[in-house]
Amino acid sequence: MVELKDGSIKNVGPANKHAEAKLFDVTDAEAREFGDKRVKLAFADDDGNEVEVALFPEDVRSVMRDVEAMEDDSPVFE
């Protein structure tokens, strides 16, 4: 469990935590360099919610291959 107080996150209970974030209706998405070894993918919606993920280049390439494969077979890209 975590506690939010005045915009700060405080750990409550044991240190073994699990978190999940989902962001739907993304209105802004971008990729940029993060440090000298990773790529940051940043997503935001109209309500000001944001999710950022830093990936190593091989993971970015894997995601790109997944999307390219969907372009050929998925109705999403029709």
C-alpha positions, -999 to 999 in steps of 0.1 A, spaced: 0 0 0 12 35 -7 -2 68 7 -6 101 -12 -2 132 10 2 167 -4 14 153 -37 41 130 -21 40 92 -21 47 75 12 54 38 15 30 21 39 36 -15 48 62 -39 33 86 -27 6 75 -54 -20 51 -34 -41 34 -39 -75 20 -11 -96 0 -10 -128 -8 20 -149 -32 22 -179 -39 52 -200 -67 53 -225 -77 80 -250 -41 91 -255 -40 125 -273 -2 130 -273 25 104 -279 62 109 -285 96 91 -284 129 108 -274 163 99 -262 167 92 -225 202 94 -213 227 79 -237 214 43 -238 176 44 -237 145 57 -255 117 73 -236 81 68 -248 58 94 -233 20 94 -235 -6 119 -223 -43 124 -223 -65 156 -223 -70 153 -185 -32 158 -178 -25 122 -170 9 110 -183 28 77 -186 65 75 -195 84 44 -202 122 42 -208 133 12 -229 166 0 -242 169 1 -281 164 -37 -284 130 -35 -266 119 -5 -288 128 -26 -319 107 -55 -305 77 -32 -300 82 -18 -335 82 -53 -350 50 -62 -331 33 -31 -345 45 -37 -380 32 -73 -379 -2 -60 -368 -3 -36 -398 -6 -66 -421 -32 -86 -402 -51 -64 -378 -84 -46 -386 -71 -18 -364 -50 -6 -393 -77 -8 -420 
